[in-house]
Amino acid sequence: MTGKTAIVGDGDSIMVFKAAGVDTFPAEDEKKAKEVLRRIAKDYQIIFLTENLSAPLEEFLKRFDETAYPVVLSIPTKNGSTGYGIQSLKNAMERALGVDILFHKN
């Protein structure tokens, strides 16, 4: 599992990652994304998941907070960001460090 990275999301949003050498797993809805995540979690250290799939899977994704790997990161789709990815990163940082070191907003 040395440094393996994957992305799960709709085909158009993940295509550029494939060109960069990241393993891609298309998932058009949260049911398929959950299925893919279960299957690949043990094989990857970092898994990017598009925001449109991360938000509805928020409760399911909490299980990955309990282990060192994989780290599941929410990223925007080809249509742009909803703000969910930034907010989840901010929450994770606050949980881990007890303070907001990224945005310094109250």
C-alpha positions, 0 to 999 in steps of 0.5 A: 500500500505504499503511497497508493492514491485513488479517486472516486466520483463521476466520470467527467470529474475524475478523468484528469486524475487518471491522466495524472496516474491516479487510480480512478473509480467511477461512481455516479451515485452514493450507493455505488461510491459506498460499494467502491469505498468498501472494496478499495479502502484496504488498498489505498492510503489516500482516497479522493471522493467528490463532494457530491458523493461525500456529503450524503455519505458523511456518516459512512465516512466517519469509520475512516476517521478511526484508522490511519489509512485510508485518508478520505478527502472530499474534493470539488467536482468538475462543476466546482465546489459546494464548500463541503470539502473545505468545511470537512477539512476544517472540522477534521483539523479542529478535531485533531488539533483543537484549534482552527489553524487553516482559516482562523474564522470564528 
